[in-house]
């Protein structure tokens, strides 16, 4: 699991409003910690910007080969 292989520490400072918003979102999502909430929000933001695959996507959606043709030929 890639989440267990963290090698870098990132320290950030938040305003009190940002911290309240983070904590509110964290509790709504039932996240186990502030760090987990920050990681999830960062991942979602990067996915929105196209820097990471969207949540729930499969690696086959990003292949360079057209697998639909091979599936059709396997059926016929």
BELDA-V628632 format. One record per pair of residues at least 4 apart in sequence whose C-alpha atoms are under 6 Angstrom apart, sorted by the first residue. I is the first residue (numbers start at 1). J is the second residue. D is the distance in whole Angstrom. If there is no record, write none. Layout:
i=I j=J d=D
i=I j=J d=D
//
This chain:
i=14 j=18 d=6
i=22 j=26 d=6
i=26 j=30 d=6
i=26 j=31 d=5
i=26 j=37 d=6
i=31 j=37 d=6
i=38 j=42 d=6
i=46 j=51 d=5
i=46 j=52 d=6
i=47 j=51 d=5
i=47 j=52 d=4
i=47 j=53 d=5
i=47 j=54 d=5
//
